[in-house]
Structure formats: C-alpha cells, structure tokens
C-alpha cells in the first residue's frame, strides 16, 4: 500500500517498444484515475541518447499512436513533468552509480522504488547484480520491487539458474514475474465465475465435465519478430506461460483467501498434479506444426523446424480432475484472433427424448477472453410446435454490453497497479515457473530431436488436420471458434 513516501518507477529498456506501447500509456491512465502515489517519478534508463524533453516527446508520440483512450493535452503535460531519463549501459557499474545518485537526489532521504525490466532477458542478471552492488535494492526506509518480463528461462535448467542468480540479491517477495495474460479482466473473471457463483462450483469436476479446451489463436504471423521467434517457437512463447496459467485458474481448488500466497499455492498444486509426459507419449499426445511460408519470413532459418502451432493433451491426476482431458492449442497465422476456454459437460446419462442420432448435444460453458469478451452458456431447449425436437440455444454475457466498450483496461495497467500496492496474486512465483518448465521440457526435448514429424498448415486456416486427429482418437472434436451455436 501507499506508505506516503515518494515512489520512483525505473524502466530499463525505456526507449523500446514495450515502454512506448504499453507501460507509459498504462501508467498515464492510472495517473488520470488518481491511482498513482501522490509523489511519483518515472525514470527511463537505456542506451539511447535522450534528454528529458526528447524522452517525453518520444513517449508522447507513442501516446498519440497507441493509447486506447482519449485524454486532454493538459493531462499529459502534467503527467509528463514527472518523466525523466538517464542514459546508461546495462553492464557498467559506473552508470549504475550515477543512477543511484540521481534517484537519491530526488528522494532526499527515503522512498519506494519499482525497477521494471523491459529489456531482453539476457541482461536481467547483470542489471539485478549491478543494482545490488550499488545498494539500490536494500529496503532501508521504503520498499524495493523488481518486475521481470517473460520469457523467464528457456527450459527448466535455465529458469532454475536464473532464479538462483536473482535470489542472491533479491528475496522472493521483491520479485514480480509478469505475465500480461493474468492482468486481463476476462482471465481474472475465470475465478469470479467459479467462486462467486454457486451454480458452477458443484459441477466443476470429473463427475459432470467431459473435457476442457483452452485455445489461444493468433491471426498474425511472426511479423518483425522472425529471428526471435525462430529461436523460441510456440511452446516456449505461449504454452509454458499463458496457456498453463489459464489451465491453473480453471483447474485450481478454491484458495482459503485471495491473498497472494494462498492463490499461488493452489496454482502450483495444479501444475504439480499434471501427469508428466514420457518421451514415447509425446507423439500421441501432442501435435507440432508450422504454417506454410514460415521459412520465407524475414529472419527465419530457411530450413527451420520451429513450430508455429501446437496442440497438447494433458491429464491432471487429482481427485477433482481424474480422467478429464485438458486440450490446449495455440498458433500463429490462424483464421481468427481468439482466446477462449471451453468447458464441455457430459451428456445426460439417460436419453428421454428421441433424437435423430440417439444423442443429445452436451451443455457447454465458453469463457471468451478476447476479442468478444464474455461468457456463453449453451444448453438444450425444445423446438416450438414439435413433439420433442431439441435445439441448442445459449445465454450470453458481453462485457461491452454490460459495462461499456471502453470498460476493460489494458492488462499492464492492472499489473502495474498491483506492483505499486504490493499485491503479487497475479504474478508468477519461482516454484510455479520451474514446475511449468518441468512439464514442457520432455515435449521440447522430443520435438527438438525431430523424432516427431512436423505438420504443415495453410495460413488463414484453423491449423493442421493432425490436431483434429488428436481429439478424434478420443472420440471428441474441437468446438466452435467464433461463439456461434452451430
């Protein structure tokens, strides 16, 4: 919480895209809402040679281009007066000593600080070490918090090593590993839907749910990120963080409270209960694919086997979910941009109503995370003027209809506010990161040995046929993408 001390937000990599597109617009909107501390300063740090005025002008250009809200010029000018810039390198002790002196001059005697790592992950350890050596992380009178962007490691070994490195200088309570997906209002609404509505929780288990699907589809290809993406691939880019985070929110037990450790303990329990995949199971339980034309993208190896699409079947070995498969899929260059969680319930145990194929369409709860944020509940109804014909109908909730089209803030806005208030509930803990990597490592190792064929799919499609076959082997199929009842 705000302890009345001046607060400084230091952004490393301040001349980069993330700062201009997301961080400063989010901080500015918090300022407009009166949610920043009374005394605050935002200090950019980077290699680019900016004066304070040039830095402010650079960020104002970003505001005009990327801000998802309207604002008055006088609001920006008042906010911009709190922006400053320090040029420096990420590996130079002398530059960090200059930064320390600059911050102390403004604070006079004491203050709170947030250090935000909007830099390539390779320089995280160097920055944190130098902050420690210049005594910028010691909590004398005021707190110190460090926000670390993903990717946090590239496998279990690298994530463990990075955790060990930063724990030499920071305690876990000071570390905020950010995953912007958890800042989305609709993702947080998964917990509200489950635990604030008694109609769902009694059904949220293996007795009533047939399977769960989690989909994060992107319409764009790799665009200007070809060189980076080719070294990462869809499993590292989306599954280890975003999709597994969504899975934990869907599958976790009710925490004793919404306090950070209580919530994160339950998430770790879910990840620890996921059945590890053996090397010989990878080909049967996963699909890796690449969109046609990927190898011709700028920065991509012409012989690349990096997957741009993946589908994975996971099992959770606990009392609630035993026998309920979780199907996860994500890819680039697909037909639509879409993120959703589909809970498909079991068919009724006994057929009372005659149907053409002797089956009743199962009930379905669809949590739409983007772009049409909301919830759809599909159930069966009698067709009027028939003896007993049935048809699927649905009840819908749309955020835009209920709260207005501009009601949902950017995810970074929520996460930056949580960092300021010291609420780590939506940030990832060290053991959670490592447990998630432990689940991905066997799949990555099998794929990178090229023991499994790389499927190809057409840009603008919904992915490879092999992904449909993954579910077909279980007698299931992927559910509708666009929310319309078929």
C-alpha positions in Angstrom: 0.0 0.0 0.0 1.0 3.7 -0.3 3.2 4.5 2.7 3.3 8.1 1.9 6.9 8.1 0.6 7.8 9.3 -2.9 7.8 6.4 -5.4 10.1 6.1 -8.4 9.4 3.7 -11.3 12.7 3.0 -13.1 12.1 1.4 -16.6 15.1 -0.4 -18.1 14.8 -0.5 -21.8 12.8 2.7 -21.8 13.4 3.6 -25.4 11.9 0.3 -26.5 8.6 -0.7 -28.0 7.0 -2.1 -24.7 7.6 1.1 -22.9 6.1 3.3 -25.6 3.1 1.0 -26.4 2.1 -0.4 -23.1 3.9 0.7 -19.9 3.7 4.5 -20.2 0.1 4.6 -21.6 -0.9 2.3 -18.6 0.9 4.5 -16.1 -0.6 7.6 -17.6 -4.1 6.1 -17.3 -3.5 5.2 -13.7 -2.5 8.8 -13.1 -5.7 10.1 -14.8 -7.7 7.8 -12.4 -5.8 9.1 -9.4 -4.2 5.7 -8.6 -0.5 6.7 -8.7 1.1 7.8 -5.4 0.9 11.5 -4.7 4.7 11.9 -5.2 6.0 9.8 -8.1 8.6 10.0 -10.8 9.1 7.7 -13.8 12.7 7.4 -14.8 13.7 5.8 -18.2 17.1 4.1 -18.5 18.6 2.9 -21.7 21.4 3.1 -24.3 19.6 5.7 -26.5 20.9 9.3 -26.1 17.7 11.2 -24.9 17.4 14.4 -23.0 14.4 14.5 -20.6 12.5 16.6 -23.2 13.3 14.2 -26.1 12.2 11.3 -23.9 8.9 12.9 -23.2 8.4 13.7 -26.9 9.2 10.1 -27.8 6.6 8.9 -25.3 4.0 11.4 -26.4 4.3 10.1 -30.0 3.5 6.7 -28.6 0.5 8.0 -26.7 -0.9 9.5 -29.8 -0.4 6.3 -31.7 -1.2 3.6 -29.2 -3.3 4.9 -26.3 -6.6 3.1 -26.2 -8.4 6.1 -24.5 -8.9 9.8 -25.1 -7.2 12.4 -23.0 -6.6 16.1 -22.7 -3.3 17.7 -23.6 -3.1 19.4 -20.2 -3.4 15.9 -18.5 -0.4 14.6 -20.5 1.7 17.7 -19.8 1.0 17.4 -16.0 2.0 13.7 -16.2 5.0 14.2 -18.4 6.5 16.6 -15.9 7.2 13.5 -13.8 9.2 11.8 -16.6 13.0 11.8 -16.6 15.7 9.9 -18.5 19.1 8.5 -17.6 21.4 7.2 -20.4 23.4 4.2 -19.4 24.6 0.7 -20.2 23.3 -2.5 -18.6 26.7 -3.8 -17.7 28.5 -0.7 -16.5 29.0 -0.2 -12.7 29.7 3.5 -13.1 26.5 4.1 -15.0 24.5 2.4 -12.2 26.3 4.5 -9.6 25.1 7.6 -11.5 21.6 6.2 -11.5 21.7 5.6 -7.7 22.9 9.1 -7.1 20.2 10.6 -9.4 17.4 8.7 -7.5 18.7 9.7 -4.1 18.8 13.4 -5.1 15.1 13.3 -5.9 14.1 11.2 -2.9 16.2 13.3 -0.5 16.0 10.8 2.4 13.8 7.9 1.6 11.4 6.5 -1.0 9.9 3.4 -2.7 11.2 2.1 -6.0 10.0 -0.2 -8.7 12.6 -1.4 -11.3 10.9 -2.7 -14.5 12.9 -5.0 -16.8 11.6 -4.1 -20.3 14.8 -5.5 -21.8 16.0 -8.7 -23.4 16.1 -11.5 -20.8 19.8 -12.0 -21.3 20.6 -8.8 -19.3 18.3 -9.4 -16.4 21.0 -10.9 -14.2 23.5 -8.1 -15.0 21.0 -5.4 -14.1 20.0 -7.0 -10.9 23.6 -7.7 -9.8 24.6 -4.0 -10.5 21.5 -2.7 -8.6 22.7 -4.8 -5.7 26.3 -3.7 -5.9 25.1 0.0 -5.9 22.9 -0.7 -2.9 19.7 0.1 -4.8 17.7 -2.9 -3.6 18.1 -2.7 0.1 14.9 -1.8 1.9 16.1 0.8 4.4 13.1 3.1 4.5 10.8 2.2 1.7 10.2 -0.9 -0.4 12.0 -2.2 -3.5 10.3 -4.3 -6.1 11.6 -5.7 -9.4 9.3 -6.6 -12.3 10.7 -9.2 -14.7 9.2 -9.7 -18.1 8.9 -13.1 -19.8 10.4 -15.3 -21.1 11.8 -16.4 -17.7 14.3 -19.0 -18.9 14.0 -21.3 -22.0 13.8 -24.6 -20.1 13.8 -25.9 -16.6 17.6 -25.7 -16.2 17.8 -22.1 -17.4 14.8 -21.0 -15.3 16.3 -22.6 -12.2 19.7 -20.9 -12.8 18.0 -17.5 -13.3 16.1 -18.0 -10.1 19.3 -18.8 -8.2 21.0 -15.8 -9.7 18.4 -13.2 -8.8 17.8 -14.7 -5.3 21.4 -13.8 -4.4 20.3 -10.2 -4.5 16.5 -10.2 -4.0 14.1 -12.1 -1.8 11.1 -13.7 -3.4 8.7 -11.1 -2.1 10.5 -8.4 -4.0 10.3 -10.3 -7.4 7.3 -9.7 -9.7 7.5 -12.1 -12.7 4.9 -10.6 -15.0 2.7 -12.4 -17.4 0.4 -9.9 -19.0 -2.2 -12.6 -19.7 -3.0 -12.7 -16.0 -3.8 -9.0 -16.0 -6.7 -9.4 -18.4 -10.0 -8.7 -16.8 -11.5 -11.7 -18.5 -8.8 -14.0 -17.2 -9.4 -12.8 -13.7 -13.1 -13.3 -14.3 -12.5 -17.1 -14.5 -12.0 -17.1 -10.7 -15.1 -14.9 -10.2 -17.3 -17.1 -12.4 -16.1 -20.2 -10.5 -16.1 -19.0 -6.9 -18.7 -16.2 -6.8 -21.5 -18.3 -8.4 -22.8 -21.3 -6.6 -24.3 -22.7 -9.8 -20.9 -23.7 -11.3 -18.7 -25.0 -8.5 -20.8 -28.1 -7.6 -20.5 -29.1 -11.3 -16.8 -28.2 -11.7 -15.3 -31.8 -11.5 -14.9 -35.1 -13.2 -18.5 -36.2 -12.4 -20.0 -33.7 -14.8 -17.3 -32.3 -17.1 -16.2 -34.4 -20.1 -13.2 -32.3 -21.2 -11.7 -28.8 -21.2 -10.3 -26.9 -24.2 -8.0 -23.9 -23.9 -7.4 -22.0 -27.2 -5.2 -19.0 -27.9 -5.2 -18.3 -31.6 -3.4 -15.5 -33.3 -4.3 -14.2 -36.8 -0.9 -12.7 -37.5 2.3 -14.5 -38.4 5.7 -13.7 -36.9 5.8 -10.3 -38.5 9.0 -8.4 -37.4 9.9 -11.0 -34.7 11.1 -13.7 -37.1 14.6 -14.0 -35.7 13.5 -14.1 -32.1 10.5 -16.4 -32.7 12.6 -18.9 -34.6 14.7 -19.4 -31.5 11.7 -19.8 -29.3 8.7 -21.4 -31.0 5.1 -21.7 -29.9 5.7 -24.0 -26.9 8.1 -21.6 -25.2 6.2 -18.5 -26.4 2.7 -19.4 -25.4 2.3 -22.7 -23.6 4.8 -22.6 -20.6 3.3 -19.3 -19.5 -0.1 -18.2 -21.0 -1.8 -21.5 -21.6 -0.6 -23.2 -18.4 -1.6 -20.1 -16.4 -5.1 -20.4 -17.8 -5.2 -24.1 -17.0 -4.3 -23.4 -13.4 -7.1 -20.9 -13.0 -9.7 -23.3 -14.5 -8.5 -26.3 -12.5 -7.3 -25.0 -9.1 -9.0 -25.6 -5.8 -10.7 -22.7 -4.0 -8.0 -20.8 -2.1 -8.5 -20.0 1.5 -8.3 -16.3 0.6 -7.3 -14.1 -2.3 -4.0 -13.4 -0.6 -1.1 -13.9 -3.0 0.5 -16.9 -1.4 -2.9 -18.7 -0.9 -3.8 -18.2 -4.6 -0.3 -19.2 -5.9 -0.1 -22.3 -3.6 -3.2 -23.7 -5.3 -1.8 -22.9 -8.8 1.4 -24.8 -8.0 -0.7 -27.7 -6.7 -2.4 -28.0 -10.1 0.8 -27.9 -12.0 2.3 -30.5 -9.7 -0.7 -32.7 -10.4 -0.3 -32.7 -14.2 0.9 -36.1 -15.4 4.4 -35.7 -16.8 4.7 -36.8 -20.4 7.1 -39.6 -21.2 9.2 -39.4 -24.3 7.3 -42.2 -26.0 4.0 -40.5 -25.3 4.8 -37.1 -26.9 3.9 -38.2 -30.5 0.5 -39.5 -29.3 -0.4 -36.6 -27.1 1.0 -33.6 -29.0 0.9 -32.0 -32.4 3.6 -29.7 -33.7 3.1 -27.8 -36.9 4.4 -24.8 -39.0 2.4 -22.6 -41.3 3.3 -22.8 -45.0 5.6 -19.9 -45.9 7.1 -19.5 -42.4 10.6 -20.4 -43.7 10.5 -17.5 -46.1 9.7 -15.0 -43.3 12.4 -12.4 -42.6 14.9 -13.6 -40.0 13.8 -17.2 -40.1 16.2 -20.1 -41.0 15.2 -21.4 -44.4 15.4 -25.0 -43.0 13.7 -24.2 -39.7 11.7 -26.8 -37.9 10.4 -24.3 -35.3 6.7 -25.0 -34.6 4.3 -22.1 -35.0 1.3 -24.2 -33.9 0.9 -26.8 -31.1 -1.8 -28.9 -29.6 -1.2 -30.8 -26.4 -3.3 -33.2 -24.3 -2.7 -33.0 -20.6 -4.1 -35.1 -17.7 -4.5 -33.9 -14.1 -4.0 -36.6 -11.6 -6.1 -35.5 -8.6 -9.5 -36.1 -7.1 -11.3 -33.4 -8.9 -10.0 -33.9 -12.5 -9.0 -37.6 -12.7 -9.9 -38.8 -16.2 -10.8 -35.4 -17.6 -8.5 -34.4 -20.5 -7.4 -30.8 -21.0 -6.7 -30.0 -24.6 -4.5 -26.9 -25.2 -3.8 -25.3 -28.6 -2.2 -22.2 -29.9 -0.8 -21.0 -33.2 0.1 -18.1 -35.5 -1.4 -17.2 -38.8 -4.8 -18.8 -38.0 -8.2 -17.8 -39.2 -9.1 -15.5 -36.3 -7.6 -13.9 -33.3 -9.3 -15.7 -30.4 -8.7 -16.7 -26.8 -11.3 -18.9 -25.0 -11.8 -21.6 -22.5 -14.4 -24.2 -23.3 -15.9 -26.4 -20.6 -17.8 -29.3 -22.2 -20.1 -31.2 -19.9 -21.0 -34.8 -20.2 -24.1 -36.0 -22.0 -27.2 -36.9 -19.8 -26.9 -40.4 -18.6 -30.2 -41.5 -20.0 -31.9 -40.3 -23.2 -35.6 -39.4 -22.5 -36.2 -37.5 -25.8 -36.0 -39.1 -29.2 -33.3 -37.6 -31.4 -32.1 -38.4 -35.0 -28.8 -39.8 -33.9 -29.7 -41.1 -30.5 -27.6 -38.4 -28.7 -28.1 -35.1 -27.0 -25.7 -32.2 -27.6 -23.8 -31.7 -24.4 -24.0 -28.5 -22.4 -21.1 -26.1 -22.8 -19.7 -23.1 -21.0 -17.4 -20.9 -23.1 -15.3 -18.3 -21.4 -14.4 -15.7 -24.0 -11.2 -13.9 -23.1 -10.8 -12.0 -26.4 -11.8 -10.4 -28.6 -15.5 -10.6 -27.8 -15.0 -10.7 -24.0 -17.8 -12.5 -22.1 -19.4 -15.8 -21.3 -21.7 -18.1 -23.3 -23.7 -20.9 -21.7 -25.1 -23.4 -24.2 -28.0 -25.7 -23.2 -30.8 -27.6 -24.9 -34.4 -26.3 -25.5 -37.5 -27.8 -27.1 -38.2 -26.5 -30.6 -41.7 -24.9 -30.6 -44.5 -26.8 -32.3 -42.7 -30.1 -32.3 -43.3 -33.2 -30.2 -39.9 -33.3 -28.6 -37.3 -31.9 -31.1 -34.3 -30.3 -29.3 -32.1 -27.4 -30.3 -29.0 -25.9 -28.8 -29.5 -22.3 -27.5 -27.3 -20.1 -25.5 -27.3 -17.4 -22.9 -24.7 -14.7 -23.4 -22.9 -12.1 -21.3 -20.7 -9.5 -23.1 -18.5 -7.1 -21.2 -19.1 -4.4 -23.8 -22.9 -4.6 -23.4 -22.9 -4.7 -19.6 -20.0 -2.3 -18.8 -19.4 -0.3 -22.0 -16.9 -0.8 -24.8 -14.1 1.1 -23.0 -14.6 -0.5 -19.6 -11.8 -3.0 -19.8 -8.3 -1.5 -19.0 -5.1 -2.8 -20.5 -3.7 -5.8 -18.7 -0.5 -3.9 -17.9 -2.5 -1.2 -16.1 -3.8 -3.7 -13.6 -0.4 -5.4 -13.1 1.4 -2.1 -12.6 -1.2 -1.0 -10.0 -0.8 -4.4 -8.2 3.0 -3.9 -8.2 2.5 -0.4 -6.6 0.2 -1.8 -3.9 2.3 -4.9 -3.3 -0.3 -7.4 -4.4 1.6 -10.3 -6.0 -1.5 -12.5 -6.6 -1.3 -12.2 -10.4 2.4 -12.7 -10.6 4.3 -15.9 -11.0 6.3 -17.4 -8.1 9.7 -19.1 -8.6 8.4 -22.7 -7.9 5.5 -22.1 -10.3 7.8 -21.1 -13.1 10.0 -24.1 -12.6 7.2 -26.6 -12.3 5.7 -25.3 -15.6 9.0 -25.7 -17.4 9.3 -29.2 -16.0 6.1 -30.1 -17.8 7.3 -28.6 -21.1 10.9 -30.0 -21.1 10.0 -33.6 -22.2 7.9 -32.2 -25.1 10.6 -29.8 -26.2 13.3 -32.5 -26.0 11.2 -34.9 -28.1 10.4 -32.2 -30.7 13.9 -30.9 -30.9 15.2 -34.4 -31.6 12.9 -34.3 -34.7 11.5 -37.7 -33.7 8.0 -36.4 -34.5 7.0 -35.3 -38.0 6.4 -31.5 -38.4 2.9 -31.0 -39.8 2.2 -28.1 -42.2 -1.0 -25.9 -42.2 -2.2 -23.2 -44.5 -2.2 -19.6 -43.3 -5.7 -18.5 -42.5 -6.9 -22.0 -41.5 -7.6 -23.4 -38.1 -4.4 -25.4 -38.0 -3.3 -28.9 -39.2 -5.5 -31.9 -39.7 -3.3 -33.7 -37.1 -4.8 -31.5 -34.4 -8.3 -32.8 -35.3 -7.0 -36.3 -35.2 -5.6 -35.8 -31.7 -9.1 -35.3 -30.4 -10.7 -37.8 -32.8 -8.7 -40.6 -31.2 -10.6 -39.8 -28.0 -14.0 -39.6 -29.8 -14.1 -35.8 -29.5 -13.6 -32.8 -31.7 -12.6 -29.2 -31.2 -15.6 -26.9 -30.5 -16.7 -23.9 -32.5 -14.2 -21.0 -32.6 -16.4 -18.0 -33.0 -19.0 -18.4 -30.3 -21.9 -19.0 -32.7 -24.0 -22.0 -31.8 -23.9 -24.4 -34.7 
